Amino acid sequence: MMIYNHIKTAFRGLGNSRFYSTVNIIGLTTGLAVGILILLWVQNELSYDRFHGDKKNIYRLLSNVGTGSDRQVWGSSHAPISTFAQQEIPEVRNAARVKGNFEFSLFSYADKEFKEESTGYADPALFSIFDFTWRYGNPKAPFADHHSVVLTVSTAERYFGSENPMGKVLRADNSDLFVVTGVVEDFPENSSIRYDMLFPMALYAEIYAQGEEGRSIESDFGNFTYTTFLQLHAGISPALVERKLAQSLLNHYKDIGLKDPYALQPLAKMHLYNPDGSEGMMQVVRIFLIVGILILVISAINYVNLSTARSMLRVREVSMRKILGARKSELFIQFMAETAITFIIAGLGACLLVYVSIPVYSGIAGKSIAFQLSDPRIWGIAIAAIGFTLILSGIYPALLLSSFEPLKAIKGKIAIGLDTEFIRKVLVVTQFVASLTLVTGTIVIDRQLHYIHEKELGFDKAHVLTFDMRDMAPHTQSIKNELLKQRGITGITTADDPIINIGTNTTGVDWEGKASDRVFYIHPLSVDEDFVSVLGLQLAEGQGFSGIATDSIHYVLNETAIREAGISDPIGKRFNLWGKEGTIIGIVKDFHFASMKQQIEPVVLRYQPQENYKMYVKVSGRNAANAIALVETLWKQYNAGFPFEYTFLDDAYDSLYKAEQRSGMLFKLFSLVAILLSCLGLFGLSTYMAQVKVREVGIRKVLGASVADVVRLLSSDFVRLVLIAAAIASPITWWAMSQWLEDFAYRIDIQWWMFAVAGLMAVVIALLTVGGQAIRAAMANPVESLRDE
């Protein structure tokens, strides 16, 4: 019965102050919804690869390459070490390699045909190491022979509908046939391994061996193109396996001058940390977790400020109940019941808001975040967010309201051992510290992204479309001649790798003066004679290729390669790439061929146009559509049946920063929410101040104070609080964003105006928020104010 009375009284109390209750519920609903959304994103990132039963014993094999300044850590490895690990190291239970497929792309069955982007090769042991769910087939024997294929459920449905896919035959690139020998459930989004089709690694080994006697992936120590996973027996030390792997490399290959050529990275860290151990995605996860907590703290502060401001309206109620015999504990329970009911309503509203907004949020975040109430983890996140905020916001107001001394309370003297006005001001400062940190952080992220897009890359990426030539490659020269007749096409060139992301890396170089024990990594790029001019690269010295036969023994290096190799007076000096002796004829100025997170690395341009598969077409903006149409016509002439797919270099460049762009967008949204919630806190405090200073305002007006004087009186404190918050937030933001910028090799400097803009914005918003209350108090009739007091 007592509980029922508490609940009934709580609802009556909420109903008697509908305005404050509505503002409280809106603020809490918004804050809880955003907090839950952020925690869902964090939970999704932290869940990567953790659904495998033996995850604690699964590792990715990393390769330590180079020494000194040339030392690098790669997340890939060469093929033989996986076999040796399985055969020679008893601590290794299973080993499996995975690599992308670039040999087949177009697949057909009956009248259905699809271009597949996510396909790869895998060792059979992959399905023994990882717990992927099988719909059809045997995970212990996934491939019947070299021409088998394992599909995901959604891929199988695209080709075969509701038919049983087992035994069905897919045709690849209008020639090779593959029999479906297994179907697995779609790889989870929070899996680092995600493919639509997987072929046996033995097939790639067969393709690799073609055309050269004795060639085998099991003896190829030069290509680090495989992602290798090792499953250790329980309780085995990774360091022990690393030492044995190093010994295996020495036994089968040679001493490469490294004591630790390999490292094992735990599966659970694969998504969140870079191969070198530095924080990658984990830094962003930590930032977002802090932001989520800050949003919830701001929501709790709002409730405290609004509740304590409203306490002045409940002086008589509390005093009379105490005079009539109500104990402090009963009042505390009563006010906690009001808080709990408010939170139940806000929590339900937050869950509804999350459910409605999750599709848009997933689109911005770039991932499929589910909000299913049947998932116990969702309940855990929601209860944690609501419970955390409830504890923060409920206890202090309940203690304050239940601790009024009747006679002092009637006189407006409210105290429980601490000055409540001081506490409210501290809470508002805390709110604005959090809000200003987010706003300034957003400005820094936005400026860094702007810097990335505006920075000179060392080549011209504007209006350049690029595509893989496939069967056009043998006819490159005639195709170039045909395209250059088209108005609007200003240049054409080819290469064997994307200029935005040169993937090939080698140590197979030598030059005059190179130390015999030095391991030097360089990116080779095969180009034609027009590459430098069409893409706008700048020569620092010497000349480029002219298209003559002797260019095949000429090399052009970038400035970084010359500098790090230590070659003085390089023009005319000897240079050897992959055993081919040649001469340096030019030095090209450094250009960015990777993300701004990486320093520019050594590059060598070589002239081998017959190996080029990627074409770059420079078009004018005005005639781009006609140029693309002509390119597509020629594509169909040589690649009948294959869809024409192209991209523009500027779009390819932008795609390098999708994660940062999404983080920036989310930060903007979170900053907006934080500012709006902080304004609710200011509203609560300004309401309280206007009530407390009714007598002072009345006396000042009687003595001749103007409306502007009164507004200044009531607003100055708030401006002071925001300025204090700005002073506290600035060093915090500077440190946090400096840490974020450390991930970029090329970055902006954090400047004073970024903090000034955020602070000025907060002051303006604060003045707009409290201005209404201040003006209303200033316009009130002083006679009425003094009579009421």
N, C-alpha and C positions, 0 to 999 in steps of 0.2 A: 504494500500500500504506500509506504514511504517513497519507493522508487517511482511509483505512478504519480505521486504528488510532485516529486522533483521534476519529472518529465513535463507534467501539465504546467507547472509554474515556469519552466524553461521556455516552453512554447509561448506562454503568455508574455514573458519578458521579451522574446524576440518580436512578437506581434506589436508590442507597445512602442517599439522603436524600429519601425519598418525600414526607414531610410538607412540607418546605421547597419541594420541586419543585412539589407540588400547589398550595400557597399562591401560589407565584410564577406558575404558569400561570393560575390563576383570576384573580389580580389583573391580569396582562397581558391576558388574554382580555377581561375586562370593560372595562378602560381602552381597549384598541384598538377594541373594538366601538363604544363610545360615541364615541370620537374619530372613527371612520369615519362614524358616523351624522351627527355634527355637520358634518363636512367635506362629506358628500353634500348636506346642507341648504344649506350655504354655496355649493357648486358650482351647485346648482339656482338659487339667487337670482342669482348672478353670470352665469348663462347666458342670462338673459332677453334676447330679441330679438337675440341674437348669431349666430343660425343663418342670417340673411339674407346673401347673397353680397355685396351692396353696402352693408352696414351702416354703413361709415365715411362714406358720403355721404348718409345718410338722417337727417332732422331732424324733430322735432315743432315746429310753430310756436306760440310762446308770445305772449300778449298782455300788455303792460304797460299798466295802466290807472290813472288817477287820479294825483294829485300830492301831494307832502308826506306828511302822515299818512294820506291817503286812497289812497296808492299801493298797488297790488296786482299780483301776477303770476298770470295764469290759464293753465292748460294747454289752454285752448280758444280759438277765434277766431271771427270772423264769416265768413260764406260768401264774400263777393266777393273777398277778398284772395287766395284760392287761384286763382281764374280770372285775376286780374291778374298774379299771379306767373308762371303758365304762359305767358301771352300777351306780357308786357312785359319779363320779366327773362331774358335769354338764358342766364344761369348756372344757371337752374332747368331741370333735365331733365324732371321730372315733378312733378305736384302732385295730391293726392287728399284728399278730405274723408270723414270717417266720423261718423255720429251715431246715437244710439239711436232705435229705432222704438217709438212709443207709440200708433200708429194701429191696429195689428192685433195680436191676441194669440192667437186661437183658430183653428187650422188643421185642415182635414179632407181626407181622400182616401178615397173609397168609404166603408167603415164604420169607418175609423180617425179618431180626433180627439184632438188634443193641444193643451195650453196651452203656448205657447212664451215663454220669458222672455228669451232672449238673441238678439234680432234687431236689425237695424240697416239703415241706408242707407249706400251707398258709391259714390264715383266709380269708373268702370271702371279708371282708372289705378292704383287700389290694388293690383291684381293684377300690374301691371307693375313697381311699386316693390318689392313684397315677394315673397319666394320661397316662396309657399304651393304645395303640391303638388296638382296637379289630377288627378282620376280621370276625369272626363268634361268636355267642353267646351273652350273656347278662352280662355285667360287674357287674350289681347289684345282679345277681344270678348266679355266675360262676359255681357252683357245684350243680348238681341235687341230689346227695347222696354221701355216703362215698366212693363209687367206681367210682367217676368221675375223669377226668383229663383235665387240660387245657394245650394246646401245643402252642409252637411258630410256626410261619408260616413255617420256614425252617425245623423244626422237623416234622410237618405234611406232608410236601412234601416228606421227606425221606421215610415215611411209605406209604403214600396214593397217591403220585404223584399229578396229577391235579384233583383228585376226591375231592368232598366235604367231609371233614373229620368228620363233625358233625354226631354223633351217631355211628361212627365206634368203634370197640372194640379192644383194645390192650391187649395182654397177657403178664403178668409180671412174670419173673422167672419160666416160664412154668406152672404157676398155677393161680394166681389171675388175674381177668379180670377187665379192666377199660374202661369206656365209655367216648369218647371225647365229652365234653359239651361246649368247648370254644376254640377259636384259637386267639392268640394275635400276633401282629407284633413282630418280633424279638426284644428283649430288647436292647435298644441302648447301644453301647459300653461305653458311658459315664454315665451309670447307675450303682449305687452300688448294685442294685437288678438285677441279671441276672440268669435266669434259662431257660432250654429247656422244662421242664415239671413241672407242679405244681399240687399237690394232696391236697385235703381238710385237714385242721388241725384236723378235726373230725376223719379222718381215723387214724392219728397218735395217737389221744387220745384213740381210740378203741384198737389199738395195745398195747399201754402202759398199759392199764387196764387189759390185758389178764393175767391169771395165778395168780391173787391176788385179793381177795375180797376187795372191797372198794377202790381200787387203782385208782387214777385219776390225770391227769395233773393239774386240777384246785385246787388241794390241795398239790401239790408238790412244796415246796419252796426251795428245796435243789439243783435242777438241773438248772443251768444258761446256758441253751442251745438254747435259743430263742432270735432272734433279734426282738425287739418290736418297732413298730412305733405308735406314737400318733399324731393325727390331732386335733389341738386346734381350737376353734372358734376365729375369727379375733379379735385382740386387747387384747387377754388374755396373762397375764404375765406367762412365764414358771416357775418362782420362786413360784408363787401361786400353780401351779399344782404339783410341786415337794413337797411342804409342805403337800398337801392333799394326795399325794401318800404315803408319810411317815406315815401319820395318818392311812391310809387304811391298810398298812402293820401291824401296831401296833394292829389294831382292829381285823384282821383276823389271825394273826400269833403270834407274840410276840415282845417284846422289844429287839432288837438286839444290843442295846447300841450305835446306831448311830442316830444323829439328822437329817442327810441327806442321807438316804440309796439310794436315786435315784437322778439322774440329767438328764436334757433334753439337748441333743445336736442338734442344728439346722441341718436340712437336708443338707444344702449347705456346712457345715463343715465336714460332715461325711467322705468324701474321703480324705480331705486334712489334718485333724488334728487327733491326737490320742485321745482315750477316756478320758485320763487324762488332755486334753486340750493342751498338748505340741504339737509343730509342728512336723508333720510327713512328708507327701508328700509336704506340703506347703513350707518347707525349701528348698526342691529340686526345686520346681516351682520358688521360689524367686531367687535362684542361677541361674537357666537357663534364667530367664528374664533379669537378670543383664548381663549374658554372651551374650545374643542376642543384648542388647543395646551396649555392648562393641564392638561387631563385626561391628555393624553399625557405631559406632564412629570411629573405625579404618578405615573403608572404606571412611568415610568423610575426615579423616585426610590425607589419601592417595591422594584424589582428590585435597585437598588444597596444599599439598606439590608438587605434579606434576604440578599443575596449576601455582603456584608461581615460581617454578623452570623454567617452560616454559616461564614465563613472560619476562625473559631476552632476549628471541628470538623475542619478539614482541615490543621491545623498539621503534624501528623506526616506526613501523606501528601506534602505539598509539600516538607517538609524532607528526607525520605528520598529523594524523586525527585531533588532537587538534589544530595544527597550521592552518589547513584549516577550523576551526570553529566548530568542533564537541564539544557539551556540555558534561559535566561529566555525567549527567543523561542519555544521549543517549548511551554513552559508557557503563555505568552500565547495562542498559537494554540489550545492545548487548552481553555483556559477560554473563549475566544471561540467555539469550536465548541459548548461546552455552552450558551452564551448563544444562539447561532444556532438550535440545535435547540429550545431552549425557546421561542424566538420563532416558529419554524415551526409548532410545535404550537399556541401561543397564537394565531398569525395564522389558522390554519385554523379554530380554535374561534371566533375573532372573526368571520370571514366567515360561518360557520354561524349564529352568534348574530344577526348583522345580517340575514341572509336570513330567519330566523324572525321577527324582531321588526319588520321593515320595514313590514308592514301596520299594526300598532298605532302605530308611530312616525309613519307618514304621516297617520294619523287625528288624532293629537295636533298635528302640525305643520300640518294643513290643506292638504296638497298631496300629489300622487301622486309619491313619490320611488321611483325604480326602482333595484333592485340586480341588474343583469344582468352576469354575468361575461363575456359576449360584448362588452360595451361597453369599449373601451380606456380611457375616462375613469375607469371604476370601478377598473380595475387601477391606474391612475395614483394615484388617491386612496388605495387600500389599500397600495400599495407605499410611497407617501410617508409615510403614518402609521406603518407598521411599521418602515420604514427609519429615520425620524427617531427613533423611540423606541429602536430597537436601538442606534443610535450613542450616544445619550445614556446608555443603561444598561449597555452592554457593555464599554466601554473601561476605565473606572475600576476595576471589580471585577477584570477580567483583569490589569490592571497591578498591583493590590494583591496578588493571589494569587501572581502570578509573581515578585514582587519580595521575597518573604520571604527573610531571611537565616537559614539553618538553625538556628544556635544561638540567635539572638534569638527566632525564631518559636516554638521549643520552649518558651521561657520566657514566651511570650505577648506579646512586644514586637513589634508590627506597625507598620511605618512605611515610607513611600516618599517622605519629604521633607516631608509634611504630616501633621498630627495627624489620624488617621482618625476618632477619636471626635468631634473638632470638625467634620469634614466631614459626618459622619452627622447631627449636630445641625443643621447649616446646612440640610441637605436636608429634615429633618423640619420645620423652621421654614418653609422654602419651600413644602412641601406644605400646611401649615396656613394660610399666607398665601393661597394659591390657594383652599383650601376655605372659609376664612372670608369671602373676597371674594365667593364665589358664594352662601354662606348669607346674608350681609348684603344682597347684591343681591336675593336672593329675597324677603327681608323687606320691602325698600323697594318692590319691584314689587307685592307683595301688598297693602301698605298703600295704594299709589296707586290700585290697582284698587278696593279697598274704599272709598276716598275718593270715587272717581268714582261708585260705585253708591249711596253714602249721601248725597252732596251734594244739597242742595235745588236743584232745577232752575228753580224759579220757576213751575212748573206741576205738576199732579197727573197722573202717568202710570200710577197703579195702577188695574187693572181697567178699562182703556179699550181696546176693540177698534176697529180701524179697517180700512176697505176702500174700494176704488174703486167708485163707484156705477154707472158705465156708464149704462144706460138707465133707472135709477131716478132720475137727477138731475132730470128735469122734474117728478117727482112727490114731491119731497123733503118738502114740508110734510105731505101726507097720510100718507106713510110715517112721519114723525116722530110724528104723532098716533097712528098705529096702534101703534107700538113703545112709546110712553110709557104705554100701557094695560097693558103687560106688567109683572108684578111682578118686581122685580129690576133693571129698567132705570131708572136715576136721572137720566139726562140724555142729550141728543143734540145734536150740533152738526156743522157742515160747514165745509170750507175748500178752497182750490184748491191746496194744497201740504201735504206732511207737516210737522207741527210739529217733528218730530225733525230734519228736514233741509230747511229752506226753500231750494230751489234757485234761485229767481228772484232776480235782482239787477239794479238799474237805476240810471241817472244822471238819468232823466227827472223830476227834482223841482225845485221852486222854492219859496221862502218869503220872507217879508218880511225884508229885510236880507241876503239871500244875495248874495255877490259874483258879478259876471257871469262871471268867469273861473274860478269854483270848480267842480271836478268832484266831486260827492258821491254815493257809492254807498250804496244802501239796499235792503233786502229787502222788497218788497211782499207782503202776504198777504191774500187776500180771505177774509172770514169772515162768519158770520151773527151774529145778535144774541145767541146763546147761547154763543158761543165762549169768552168770558172766564170766565163762571160755570161752565160744564161742565168746563173744563180747569183751573180753579182759579187763573187768573192774577190778580194783584193790581193794583188801580188805585192809582197814587201821587197822581194829581190828576184832577179832572174826572169824566167818566162814560164808559160804554161805549155801544154801539149798542143802540137800543131796538126796532128792526125797523120803523121808520116810513120813509116814502118819502124824507124829507130826509136820512136817514143816508147816502145815496149821495154826498152832498157833504160828509160828515164824515170826519175821520181821527183815528185813535188811534196815537200814536207811543210807542216804548219810551224808557226813560230815556237810553240811549246815543245814540239819534238826536237827542234834544233837546240833550244835552250837546255832542255833536260838531258839530251844526249851529249851536250858539251862540244858540239861541232863548230869550230871557228872557220870563217871564210868558207861556208858550205858549198857554194856554187862550184860545180865541177868535181866535188869530192865523191869518192866511192861510197856506194850504199848497196846493201844486199838484203833482199826480201825473199824469204822462203827459198833460199839457195840461188836466186836469180841475181846475178851481178849487174849493177847498173850505176848510173851517175845522177847526182842531184842537180836538177836544172832550174829549180825555182823554190821560193819560199812563199807560201800563202799566209796572209795574216790570219790570226786565230779567229775561229768562228764557233759558235755554240751549236754543237750537234747532239746535245743531250739536255736534260733538265738543268735549270739554274741551281739545283741543289748540288750539282757536281762541278768541280773545277774542270776547265778545258784540259783535255788530255792529248797526248801526242797522236798525230794523224799522218799517214803517208798516202798520197794519191798516186795510183799507178794507172798505166794505160793498157787496159785489156778489154776493149769494148765488146768483144765476142762473149764475155762472161756476164755482161750486164743484163738484168731482167726488169729493171725499173725505169720507166720513162717519165721525164718531167717536161711539161708543156707550159710555156709562159704565154699567157693571153692578156689582151687588153680588157679592161673591165667592161667596156661598151659592147664588145663582140664575143663575150665569153660563151653565151648560149650557142651561137653558131659554131664556135670552135669545138665545144664539147660534142655537139651533134656529129661533126665530121670525124672526130676521134672515135666516137662510138660506131660509126659506119665502118671505119677501117678495122676496128676491133672485131666486129661481127664477120668481116670478110676472112679474117685469119683464125678467129676463135669461135666458130659457129657452135651454138649450143651453150656457151658459157656466158653468164651475165656480165655486163660491163660495170665494173665498180671502180670508182675513183675517189680521191679526196683532195682537198686543197691544202697546201703546206701550212697556211695559217691555222686551219682547223686542226691539223695534226699536231701543231705546236700547242694549241690551246688544250688539247686532250691530255697533255703531260701534266696539267695542273687541275684536273677535275676535282681531285680530293680537296685541294686548297680552296677552289672556288665554292665547293659545297660547304666547307667549314666556314668560309667568309659569309655566305648567305645565312647559315644557321646562326652565326654570331650576331648578324644584323637583327634577326628576329628575336633572339634572346635579349639583346640590348634594348630593343623596343619594349619588350615585356617588362624587363627590369625597371626601366624608367617609368612606365605606366604604373607599376606596382609601387614604386617609391613615391610617386605622386599621391597615391592613396594614403601612404603614411604621412606625408606632409599635410594632406587634407585633414587627417585626424588630429595632428598636432596643432594646426592652425585653428581648428574648431575649438580645441581645448583652450588655447591661448586667448581666443576671442571671448570665451566664457569667463575665464579667470580675470581678465583685465576689463571687465564691463565697468566697474566702478572707476578705475583709473582713466579709462577713455571718457567717461561721463564728466569727470572733474576737469580733465584737460580741455574738453570742448566748452565747458562753462567758462573756463579761464581764457578762451579765445583760440584754442588750437584749430587749425584748418583740417579739412579732410586729408590733404596731402601729408600733414604732420602725423595724423593718426595712422595712415597707411604705412608711412615710413617707420613708425614705432613698432607696428605689428609685423612688418616684413623684414626688418633689419636682422632680427635673430635668425630667421630662416636662411637669409643670404650668408650670414656668418657660418651657419652650420654646413652649408654646401661648400663654402670656401675651405673650411677645415677638412671636409671629406675629400676635396680635390687635393689638398696638401698630403693627405695620408695615402690616397689612391695612386698618386703619381709615381712614387718609388716602387710600389708593388707592381704596377702595370709595366713600368720600365724593365724590371727584372723578369717578369713573366714573358713579355714579348721579346726580350733579348734572347731568352731561352728558345722561343719558337723560331726566331730568325736564324739561330745558329744552324738550323737544318738546311739553310740556303748558303751555297758558296758565294753567290752574288746577291746582295741584299741592300736595302735602304738603311739609312741611319735614323734612329728614333729622334725626332726633333721636338723642341719645346712647344711649337705651335699646335701639335697634336693634343697635348694636355690642355693647352689654352682653349682650343675649340671645344673639347669635351666639357671643360669646366664652365665656359660661357653658356653652352647649351643647357647644362644643368641649372645654372642660375636663372636663365630665362624661363625654363620650365617651372622652376620653383616659384618664381614671381607670379607666373600665370596661375599656378595652382592655389597659392595663398591669397592672391589678389582679390578674388571674389569675397572671401571671408573678411579680409581687412577692410575692403570698401563698405561691406554691409555693416560692420561694426562702427566704422567711421560715420556712416550716414544715419545711425540710430539716434533717436531723440534722447539727449542726455538726461532730461527730467525723468523719462520712463526708466532709463538704466539705473539712476540713483534711487528712485522709489522702490524698484525691485530689490535692490541690494539692501 
